[in-house]
Amino acid sequence: MGDLDGAIAPDRSRAAGRLDSQARWRIGTIVVAAVVLVVAGLFASRSQGQRAMAFVDLDGSVTMPPALLVDTDGERFDLRTETAGRMTLLFFGYLSCPDACPIQMAVLGAAFGDLPSDVRDRYTVVFVTTDPARDSPEDLRTYLDRFDQSFVGLTGSSDELRDAQFAAGVPAATANEPDADGNYLVGHATQVLLFDPDGVARRAYGLGVRQADWVADLKTLAREVAP
């Protein structure tokens, strides 16, 4: 699966000259967390009566990227400023994704539909495209509205989006060679990152988290984290 490969195979040729050792360590922390989530899910699916873990706790070394991107209204969106004071679920994906992106967004959208309004109002879901050449602001809005109209969609230049991924502690997405019809897949990180109201990454949620587990965990966090 191309997207899963993207979660564990960073683009080292482009990143090597841009990241210091601390940044590479931070990327490794979240990449390892994503692998743990996938392995746990596979193990649980083979063990009768066991459920996959819903999340992996992070060490707080990664903060919300200071990225100035473009929202679905075509307006500049300061990711760090606009999400300050709220719990934020950040995901990097693309609209032509055949599996990871629609799965994550559909389950999150369904979970948000089950949350009490006072809980869901504590959260912002942000979808940042990894395919700016094909994902226009208008298309992002149409896509996200299928899941929840409150979800924020962002795009930007290739350099801005690559830097945002590195700053969030995930490997930069890489596009495969186009086929004869010009279609291509994009390998990208598949975990959802949860940032607290202070902009610190606290948890990573891999593929396969159940709707009921999302609802339970988001309710618990809303009670535990001060407004």
Backbone as JSON, one array per atom type, in Angstrom:
{
  "sequence": "MGDLDGAIAPDRSRAAGRLDSQARWRIGTIVVAAVVLVVAGLFASRSQGQRAMAFVDLDGSVTMPPALLVDTDGERFDLRTETAGRMTLLFFGYLSCPDACPIQMAVLGAAFGDLPSDVRDRYTVVFVTTDPARDSPEDLRTYLDRFDQSFVGLTGSSDELRDAQFAAGVPAATANEPDADGNYLVGHATQVLLFDPDGVARRAYGLGVRQADWVADLKTLAREVAP",
  "N": [[0.86, -1.2, 0.0], [0.74, 2.08, -1.04], [0.52, 4.42, 0.57], [1.04, 3.58, 3.18], [3.67, 2.84, 2.93], [4.76, 5.36, 2.63], [4.58, 6.29, 5.21], [6.69, 5.24, 6.56], [9.01, 5.62, 5.18], [11.06, 8.03, 4.76], [11.89, 10.84, 2.61], [14.94, 10.87, 2.1], [16.91, 11.93, 0.45], [16.2, 14.57, -0.21], [15.79, 15.65, 2.26], [18.12, 15.55, 3.72], [19.89, 17.71, 3.61], [18.5, 19.67, 4.94], [17.71, 19.2, 7.51], [18.64, 19.22, 10.92], [20.38, 17.2, 13.39], [18.7, 16.96, 15.62], [16.14, 17.46, 14.58], [15.89, 15.28, 12.85], [15.84, 13.26, 14.74], [13.43, 13.81, 15.98], [11.62, 13.31, 13.91], [12.03, 10.58, 13.66], [10.95, 9.7, 16.06], [8.1, 9.98, 15.81], [7.66, 8.53, 13.48], [8.43, 5.95, 14.29], [6.46, 5.6, 16.2], [4.22, 5.44, 14.53], [4.75, 3.05, 13.16], [4.66, 1.26, 15.29], [1.94, 1.43, 15.91], [0.78, 0.32, 13.59], [1.84, -2.3, 13.62], [0.8, -3.17, 16.06], [-1.92, -3.16, 15.44], [-2.04, -5.13, 13.44], [-1.24, -7.35, 14.94], [-3.28, -7.48, 16.81], [-5.43, -8.05, 15.18], [-5.03, -10.67, 14.67], [-5.28, -11.94, 17.03], [-7.55, -13.4, 18.95], [-10.17, -11.74, 20.59], [-8.6, -9.57, 21.32], [-7.96, -6.04, 21.08], [-6.77, -3.49, 18.88], [-4.4, -1.01, 19.92], [-5.43, 2.35, 20.52], [-3.89, 4.63, 20.26], [-0.58, 6.15, 20.32], [1.38, 7.53, 22.82], [3.23, 10.54, 22.59], [6.41, 12.24, 23.07], [6.34, 14.96, 23.45], [8.16, 16.57, 22.14], [7.74, 17.7, 19.68], [6.24, 20.46, 18.11], [3.39, 22.4, 16.97], [3.59, 23.05, 13.51], [5.07, 26.09, 12.31], [3.59, 27.14, 10.02], [2.59, 28.98, 7.18], [-0.07, 28.75, 5.34], [-2.63, 28.04, 2.81], [-6.1, 28.33, 2.98], [-9.35, 26.75, 2.33], [-10.88, 28.8, 1.39], [-9.18, 30.31, 0.0], [-7.68, 32.0, 1.51], [-4.91, 33.19, 3.5], [-3.55, 31.08, 5.98], [-2.44, 30.82, 9.12], [-1.0, 28.26, 10.58], [-0.07, 27.66, 13.19], [-0.97, 29.86, 14.73], [-3.76, 29.94, 14.24], [-4.67, 27.58, 15.35], [-4.08, 27.74, 18.0], [-4.8, 27.34, 21.43], [-6.71, 25.4, 21.11], [-7.51, 21.9, 20.89], [-6.0, 20.0, 18.4], [-6.32, 17.98, 15.56], [-4.17, 16.77, 13.31], [-3.55, 16.0, 9.96], [-1.81, 14.72, 7.17], [-2.44, 14.39, 3.81], [-3.96, 13.36, 0.64], [-6.24, 14.05, -2.07], [-6.7, 12.13, -4.05], [-6.04, 9.8, -2.9], [-6.26, 6.3, -2.43], [-6.92, 4.85, -0.15], [-5.86, 5.24, 2.74], [-6.44, 8.0, 3.37], [-9.3, 8.51, 2.83], [-10.27, 6.62, 4.65], [-9.31, 7.48, 7.2], [-10.49, 10.06, 7.33], [-13.23, 9.48, 7.07], [-13.8, 7.91, 9.32], [-13.1, 9.68, 11.35], [-14.92, 11.75, 10.78], [-17.36, 10.45, 11.27], [-17.02, 9.89, 13.97], [-16.93, 12.5, 15.04], [-19.53, 13.2, 14.57], [-20.79, 11.81, 16.54], [-20.06, 13.01, 18.87], [-20.8, 15.05, 21.74], [-21.85, 18.47, 21.42], [-20.4, 20.31, 22.99], [-18.05, 19.01, 23.38], [-17.0, 18.44, 20.79], [-16.59, 21.02, 19.95], [-14.25, 21.69, 21.11], [-12.24, 20.86, 19.52], [-10.19, 20.99, 16.53], [-10.02, 19.8, 13.28], [-7.54, 19.32, 10.94], [-6.7, 19.03, 7.63], [-4.03, 18.65, 5.6], [-2.91, 19.02, 2.38], [-0.84, 16.78, 0.49], [-0.41, 16.87, -2.12], [-0.26, 19.25, -3.9], [-0.37, 19.97, -6.59], [-2.59, 18.79, -7.73], [-4.67, 19.12, -5.91], [-6.86, 21.48, -5.42], [-7.9, 24.44, -3.55], [-10.72, 24.61, -3.7], [-11.45, 22.0, -4.39], [-10.5, 20.64, -2.17], [-12.28, 21.61, -0.22], [-14.75, 20.59, -1.13], [-14.24, 17.84, -0.91], [-13.69, 17.47, 1.88], [-16.1, 18.27, 2.98], [-17.7, 16.09, 2.64], [-17.27, 14.58, 4.83], [-17.14, 16.15, 7.23], [-18.25, 19.38, 7.74], [-16.86, 21.15, 9.26], [-14.2, 20.56, 9.12], [-10.9, 21.59, 8.44], [-9.23, 22.5, 5.49], [-6.07, 22.64, 3.91], [-3.58, 24.04, 1.74], [-0.59, 24.74, -0.19], [2.64, 25.87, -1.36], [4.93, 23.48, -2.83], [7.35, 23.48, -1.41], [6.59, 24.75, 1.01], [4.74, 22.94, 2.03], [6.28, 20.63, 2.29], [8.12, 21.5, 4.24], [6.35, 21.92, 6.35], [5.55, 19.31, 6.94], [8.01, 18.16, 7.78], [8.42, 19.78, 10.05], [6.34, 18.94, 11.62], [7.19, 16.51, 12.35], [7.0, 14.3, 10.68], [7.77, 12.2, 7.82], [8.53, 13.64, 4.61], [6.13, 13.66, 1.99], [6.18, 11.63, -0.98], [5.89, 11.48, -4.48], [4.89, 8.95, -6.77], [6.03, 7.77, -10.02], [4.14, 9.01, -12.75], [1.47, 7.19, -14.39], [0.52, 5.92, -17.68], [-1.7, 7.42, -18.13], [-1.26, 9.67, -16.69], [-1.8, 9.52, -14.02], [-1.01, 9.12, -10.54], [0.3, 7.79, -7.46], [0.77, 8.96, -4.08], [3.13, 8.62, -1.66], [2.76, 8.91, 1.78], [2.73, 10.07, 5.22], [0.57, 8.31, 7.41], [-0.6, 8.63, 9.88], [-2.68, 10.28, 12.3], [-2.02, 13.22, 13.99], [-2.25, 14.41, 17.28], [-2.48, 17.51, 18.75], [-2.05, 19.45, 21.68], [-3.78, 22.23, 23.4], [-1.68, 24.02, 23.75], [-0.16, 23.64, 21.55], [1.51, 21.42, 21.38], [2.58, 18.27, 20.26], [0.95, 15.41, 21.26], [-0.13, 12.83, 20.9], [-0.24, 10.05, 18.58], [-2.28, 8.68, 16.15], [-2.89, 5.74, 14.49], [-3.81, 4.05, 11.37], [-6.92, 2.29, 11.38], [-8.07, 2.78, 13.85], [-10.96, 2.51, 15.73], [-14.26, 3.91, 15.35], [-15.71, 4.1, 17.76], [-13.61, 4.08, 19.59], [-12.26, 6.44, 18.95], [-14.28, 8.29, 19.71], [-14.52, 7.78, 22.47], [-11.92, 8.41, 23.37], [-11.56, 11.1, 22.61], [-13.55, 12.32, 24.12], [-12.57, 11.79, 26.69], [-10.12, 13.2, 26.67], [-11.07, 15.81, 26.35], [-12.19, 16.23, 28.83], [-9.94, 16.06, 30.45], [-8.05, 17.96, 29.63], [-7.46, 21.28, 30.25], [-9.6, 24.05, 29.39]],
  "CA": [[0.0, 0.0, 0.0], [1.65, 3.19, -1.21], [0.47, 5.39, 1.66], [1.72, 3.03, 4.34], [5.1, 2.96, 2.67], [5.15, 6.74, 2.89], [4.63, 6.55, 6.65], [7.9, 4.72, 7.18], [10.16, 5.77, 4.3], [11.26, 9.44, 4.48], [12.64, 11.24, 1.44], [16.21, 11.27, 2.7], [17.75, 12.69, -0.47], [15.89, 15.99, -0.12], [15.75, 16.11, 3.65], [19.41, 15.48, 4.39], [20.53, 19.01, 3.75], [17.62, 20.64, 5.57], [17.38, 18.86, 8.89], [19.73, 18.95, 11.83], [20.23, 15.9, 14.03], [17.54, 16.97, 16.52], [14.93, 17.33, 13.77], [15.8, 13.9, 12.38], [15.43, 12.44, 15.88], [12.0, 14.03, 16.2], [10.92, 12.57, 12.88], [12.12, 9.17, 14.02], [10.04, 9.42, 17.18], [6.74, 9.8, 15.36], [7.64, 7.43, 12.52], [8.42, 4.72, 15.08], [5.13, 5.49, 16.79], [3.3, 4.98, 13.49], [5.02, 1.64, 12.92], [4.13, 0.53, 16.45], [0.49, 1.37, 15.77], [0.45, -0.63, 12.54], [2.15, -3.64, 14.1], [-0.19, -3.51, 17.09], [-3.18, -3.47, 14.79], [-1.92, -6.42, 12.79], [-1.21, -8.39, 15.97], [-4.6, -7.6, 17.42], [-6.37, -8.68, 14.26], [-4.77, -12.1, 14.66], [-5.41, -12.45, 18.39], [-8.97, -13.36, 19.27], [-10.53, -11.04, 21.81], [-7.75, -8.42, 21.58], [-8.19, -4.87, 20.25], [-5.59, -2.67, 18.61], [-4.3, 0.2, 20.72], [-5.98, 3.47, 19.78], [-2.92, 5.71, 20.05], [0.72, 6.08, 20.98], [1.76, 8.8, 23.43], [4.48, 11.13, 22.12], [7.2, 12.78, 24.18], [6.18, 16.41, 23.56], [9.28, 17.3, 21.53], [7.29, 18.3, 18.43], [5.19, 21.47, 18.26], [2.64, 22.7, 15.76], [4.44, 23.74, 12.53], [4.8, 27.52, 12.1], [3.39, 27.18, 8.58], [1.62, 29.92, 6.64], [-0.6, 28.03, 4.19], [-3.8, 28.62, 2.19], [-7.28, 27.53, 3.32], [-10.24, 26.45, 1.22], [-11.42, 30.07, 0.89], [-8.09, 31.02, -0.67], [-7.07, 32.94, 2.45], [-3.72, 32.7, 4.2], [-3.92, 30.43, 7.24], [-1.28, 30.58, 9.98], [-1.36, 27.02, 11.24], [0.19, 27.72, 14.63], [-1.82, 30.88, 15.35], [-5.18, 29.61, 14.1], [-5.03, 26.42, 16.18], [-3.69, 27.99, 19.39], [-5.88, 27.29, 22.4], [-7.63, 24.32, 20.8], [-6.91, 20.62, 20.56], [-6.0, 19.92, 16.95], [-5.98, 16.72, 14.92], [-3.49, 17.17, 12.07], [-3.33, 14.88, 9.04], [-1.27, 15.06, 5.85], [-2.92, 13.42, 2.85], [-4.28, 13.93, -0.67], [-7.61, 13.73, -2.44], [-6.74, 10.95, -4.9], [-5.59, 8.66, -2.1], [-7.26, 5.23, -2.55], [-7.2, 4.08, 1.06], [-5.63, 5.81, 4.07], [-7.09, 9.3, 3.59], [-10.75, 8.39, 3.04], [-10.54, 5.85, 5.87], [-9.11, 8.34, 8.36], [-11.46, 11.15, 7.36], [-14.57, 8.95, 7.27], [-13.96, 7.49, 10.72], [-13.1, 10.9, 12.16], [-16.19, 12.45, 10.57], [-18.41, 9.72, 11.99], [-16.78, 10.09, 15.41], [-17.33, 13.85, 15.39], [-20.98, 13.22, 14.58], [-21.25, 11.18, 17.78], [-19.6, 13.77, 20.04], [-21.62, 16.18, 22.19], [-21.37, 19.71, 20.81], [-19.41, 20.98, 23.83], [-16.77, 18.3, 23.21], [-16.47, 18.63, 19.44], [-16.17, 22.41, 19.82], [-12.89, 21.82, 21.65], [-11.29, 20.29, 18.55], [-10.09, 21.37, 15.13], [-9.4, 18.8, 12.41], [-6.85, 19.99, 9.83], [-6.22, 18.16, 6.55], [-3.06, 19.38, 4.77], [-2.64, 18.21, 1.2], [0.53, 16.44, 0.09], [-0.47, 16.83, -3.58], [-0.79, 20.56, -4.26], [-0.56, 20.11, -8.03], [-3.93, 18.32, -8.11], [-5.68, 19.43, -4.89], [-7.13, 22.91, -5.31], [-8.68, 24.78, -2.36], [-12.12, 24.29, -3.92], [-11.6, 20.54, -4.34], [-10.32, 20.26, -0.77], [-13.52, 21.9, 0.5], [-15.76, 19.61, -1.54], [-13.85, 16.54, -0.36], [-13.85, 17.44, 3.34], [-17.52, 18.42, 3.32], [-18.31, 14.77, 2.65], [-17.04, 13.98, 6.14], [-17.59, 17.1, 8.24], [-18.04, 20.71, 7.18], [-15.96, 21.94, 10.12], [-12.8, 20.19, 8.89], [-10.12, 22.62, 7.75], [-8.35, 22.02, 4.43], [-4.98, 23.58, 3.64], [-2.61, 23.76, 0.7], [0.53, 25.68, -0.24], [3.65, 25.47, -2.34], [5.59, 22.21, -2.51], [8.34, 23.72, -0.35], [5.89, 25.04, 2.26], [4.12, 21.71, 2.52], [7.37, 19.75, 2.73], [8.64, 22.02, 5.51], [5.33, 21.7, 7.39], [5.63, 17.91, 7.33], [9.21, 17.98, 8.58], [8.24, 20.44, 11.34], [5.38, 18.13, 12.38], [7.86, 15.27, 12.75], [6.7, 13.18, 9.8], [8.56, 12.27, 6.59], [7.89, 14.33, 3.49], [5.47, 12.81, 1.01], [6.87, 11.46, -2.26], [4.99, 11.04, -5.54], [5.37, 7.94, -7.69], [6.02, 8.16, -11.42], [2.8, 8.93, -13.34], [1.25, 6.13, -15.36], [0.3, 6.41, -19.04], [-2.8, 8.4, -18.1], [-0.87, 10.8, -15.85], [-2.2, 9.3, -12.62], [0.08, 8.67, -9.68], [0.07, 7.7, -6.03], [1.67, 9.75, -3.25], [3.45, 8.01, -0.38], [2.71, 9.95, 2.81], [2.46, 9.6, 6.58], [-0.85, 7.99, 7.52], [-1.1, 8.83, 11.23], [-3.25, 11.56, 12.73], [-1.31, 13.75, 15.15], [-3.06, 15.23, 18.17], [-1.76, 18.59, 19.44], [-2.83, 20.03, 22.77], [-4.03, 23.66, 23.18], [-0.41, 24.75, 23.72], [0.52, 23.36, 20.3], [2.48, 20.34, 21.55], [2.08, 16.97, 19.78], [0.84, 14.5, 22.4], [-0.49, 11.47, 20.53], [-0.34, 9.68, 17.18], [-3.3, 7.67, 15.92], [-2.65, 5.08, 13.22], [-4.97, 3.52, 10.67], [-7.61, 1.19, 12.04], [-8.72, 3.17, 15.1], [-12.4, 2.4, 15.56], [-15.06, 5.09, 15.64], [-16.03, 4.13, 19.19], [-12.4, 4.43, 20.33], [-12.07, 7.88, 18.76], [-15.26, 9.02, 20.52], [-14.17, 7.64, 23.88], [-10.68, 9.1, 23.68], [-11.76, 12.55, 22.48], [-14.3, 12.74, 25.29], [-11.67, 11.76, 27.85], [-9.17, 14.31, 26.57], [-11.79, 17.06, 26.58], [-12.36, 16.38, 30.28], [-8.66, 16.15, 31.13], [-7.28, 19.12, 29.21], [-8.14, 22.52, 30.63], [-9.94, 24.92, 28.25]],
  "C": [[0.89, 1.24, 0.0], [1.68, 4.14, -0.04], [1.17, 4.88, 2.9], [3.22, 3.1, 4.16], [5.58, 4.36, 2.98], [5.28, 7.05, 4.35], [5.94, 6.12, 7.26], [9.13, 4.89, 6.31], [10.36, 7.23, 3.94], [12.1, 9.68, 3.25], [13.99, 11.77, 1.89], [17.05, 12.14, 1.77], [17.48, 14.17, -0.4], [15.99, 16.51, 1.3], [17.13, 16.27, 4.25], [20.04, 16.85, 4.62], [19.73, 20.01, 4.53], [17.39, 20.39, 7.04], [18.63, 18.67, 9.71], [19.46, 17.65, 12.56], [19.01, 15.86, 14.96], [16.25, 16.8, 15.73], [14.78, 15.91, 13.26], [15.37, 12.98, 13.51], [13.94, 12.58, 16.13], [11.18, 13.28, 15.17], [10.91, 11.09, 13.22], [11.15, 8.81, 15.11], [8.63, 9.13, 16.69], [6.65, 8.69, 14.32], [7.61, 6.09, 13.25], [7.06, 4.51, 15.71], [4.13, 4.97, 15.77], [3.5, 3.49, 13.21], [4.48, 0.79, 14.06], [2.62, 0.37, 16.34], [0.08, 0.35, 14.73], [0.68, -2.05, 13.0], [1.14, -4.08, 15.15], [-1.52, -3.89, 16.47], [-3.15, -4.82, 14.12], [-1.94, -7.55, 13.82], [-2.6, -8.6, 16.56], [-5.58, -8.29, 16.5], [-6.19, -10.18, 14.21], [-4.96, -12.74, 16.03], [-6.86, -12.31, 18.83], [-9.2, -12.64, 20.6], [-9.67, -9.83, 22.12], [-8.09, -7.29, 20.61], [-6.9, -4.1, 20.06], [-5.59, -1.44, 19.53], [-4.78, 1.38, 19.88], [-4.92, 4.52, 19.45], [-1.59, 5.35, 20.69], [1.0, 7.46, 21.56], [3.11, 9.25, 22.9], [5.17, 11.85, 23.27], [7.13, 14.3, 24.3], [7.29, 17.22, 22.93], [8.91, 18.01, 20.24], [6.17, 19.29, 18.71], [4.53, 21.73, 16.91], [3.54, 23.47, 14.77], [4.07, 25.22, 12.39], [4.6, 27.79, 10.61], [2.32, 28.19, 8.21], [1.13, 29.34, 5.32], [-1.84, 28.73, 3.65], [-5.0, 27.73, 2.49], [-8.2, 27.38, 2.12], [-11.0, 27.68, 0.71], [-10.37, 30.87, 0.13], [-7.39, 32.03, 0.21], [-5.84, 32.33, 3.11], [-4.13, 32.2, 5.59], [-2.63, 30.13, 8.0], [-1.59, 29.39, 10.88], [-1.17, 27.1, 12.75], [-0.76, 28.7, 15.32], [-3.29, 30.47, 15.36], [-5.61, 28.43, 14.97], [-4.67, 26.61, 17.65], [-4.92, 27.98, 20.29], [-6.9, 26.21, 22.15], [-6.85, 23.02, 20.64], [-7.07, 20.4, 19.06], [-5.58, 18.54, 16.49], [-5.46, 17.04, 13.53], [-3.18, 15.94, 11.24], [-2.82, 15.4, 7.71], [-1.72, 13.98, 4.86], [-3.23, 14.08, 1.51], [-5.59, 13.34, -1.17], [-7.73, 12.49, -3.3], [-6.31, 9.7, -4.18], [-6.66, 7.55, -2.14], [-7.65, 4.57, -1.24], [-7.06, 4.88, 2.35], [-6.43, 7.08, 4.33], [-8.61, 9.18, 3.75], [-11.11, 7.59, 4.28], [-10.43, 6.76, 7.09], [-10.18, 9.42, 8.45], [-12.88, 10.63, 7.63], [-14.79, 8.56, 8.73], [-13.97, 8.71, 11.63], [-14.43, 11.66, 12.02], [-17.33, 11.78, 11.32], [-18.26, 9.91, 13.49], [-17.23, 11.48, 15.85], [-18.86, 13.97, 15.43], [-21.57, 12.64, 15.85], [-20.86, 11.96, 19.03], [-20.63, 14.81, 20.44], [-21.02, 17.48, 21.66], [-20.31, 20.4, 21.65], [-18.05, 20.3, 23.74], [-16.19, 18.58, 21.83], [-16.0, 20.07, 19.24], [-14.78, 22.66, 20.38], [-11.82, 21.46, 20.64], [-11.35, 20.97, 17.2], [-9.41, 20.23, 14.38], [-8.83, 19.53, 11.2], [-6.29, 18.95, 8.88], [-5.31, 19.0, 5.66], [-2.7, 18.5, 3.58], [-1.14, 17.95, 1.02], [0.63, 16.39, -1.44], [-1.0, 18.15, -4.1], [-1.04, 20.75, -5.75], [-1.97, 19.72, -8.45], [-5.03, 18.78, -7.15], [-5.86, 20.94, -4.74], [-7.89, 23.19, -4.01], [-10.15, 24.4, -2.51], [-12.36, 22.78, -3.82], [-11.42, 20.02, -2.91], [-11.61, 20.47, 0.01], [-14.61, 20.89, 0.16], [-15.49, 18.24, -0.91], [-14.14, 16.48, 1.14], [-15.3, 17.57, 3.77], [-18.25, 17.09, 3.32], [-18.24, 14.13, 4.04], [-17.51, 14.87, 7.28], [-17.27, 18.5, 7.74], [-17.14, 21.58, 8.03], [-14.49, 21.63, 9.87], [-12.11, 21.25, 8.04], [-9.22, 21.97, 6.71], [-7.32, 23.06, 4.08], [-4.11, 23.09, 2.49], [-1.52, 24.82, 0.74], [1.49, 25.25, -1.33], [4.27, 24.15, -1.9], [6.59, 22.38, -1.37], [7.67, 23.97, 0.99], [5.3, 23.77, 2.87], [5.17, 20.71, 3.0], [7.9, 20.21, 4.08], [7.65, 21.8, 6.64], [5.37, 20.25, 7.86], [6.86, 17.64, 8.19], [9.03, 18.57, 9.98], [7.28, 19.66, 12.23], [5.97, 16.79, 12.79], [7.51, 14.07, 11.91], [7.53, 13.32, 8.52], [7.8, 12.98, 5.48], [7.31, 13.33, 2.51], [6.27, 12.76, -0.28], [5.89, 10.9, -3.28], [5.66, 9.97, -6.4], [5.38, 8.49, -9.11], [4.6, 8.03, -11.98], [2.69, 7.75, -14.3], [0.94, 6.75, -16.73], [-0.81, 7.46, -19.1], [-2.49, 9.61, -17.23], [-1.27, 10.67, -14.4], [-1.02, 8.79, -11.81], [-0.39, 8.61, -8.23], [1.1, 8.55, -5.3], [1.88, 8.99, -1.94], [3.52, 9.08, 0.7], [2.47, 9.31, 4.17], [0.96, 9.39, 6.75], [-1.42, 8.19, 8.92], [-1.71, 10.21, 11.41], [-2.51, 11.99, 14.0], [-2.24, 14.63, 15.98], [-2.16, 16.22, 18.9], [-2.65, 19.15, 20.54], [-3.01, 21.53, 22.55], [-2.77, 24.52, 23.18], [0.39, 24.45, 22.46], [1.58, 22.29, 20.39], [1.86, 19.02, 21.09], [2.11, 15.96, 20.93], [0.57, 13.06, 22.01], [-0.45, 11.3, 19.01], [-1.32, 8.53, 17.06], [-3.08, 7.05, 14.54], [-3.95, 4.68, 12.54], [-5.62, 2.41, 11.5], [-8.22, 1.53, 13.38], [-10.23, 3.19, 14.87], [-13.1, 3.7, 15.93], [-15.34, 5.2, 17.13], [-14.81, 4.51, 20.02], [-12.06, 5.9, 20.17], [-13.01, 8.66, 19.69], [-14.87, 8.97, 21.99], [-12.93, 8.45, 24.23], [-10.84, 10.62, 23.6], [-12.59, 13.1, 23.64], [-13.4, 12.81, 26.53], [-10.71, 12.93, 27.83], [-9.86, 15.65, 26.83], [-12.01, 17.31, 28.06], [-11.02, 16.67, 30.95], [-7.89, 17.42, 30.83], [-8.08, 20.38, 29.52], [-8.45, 23.36, 29.41], [-8.9, 25.99, 28.05]]
}
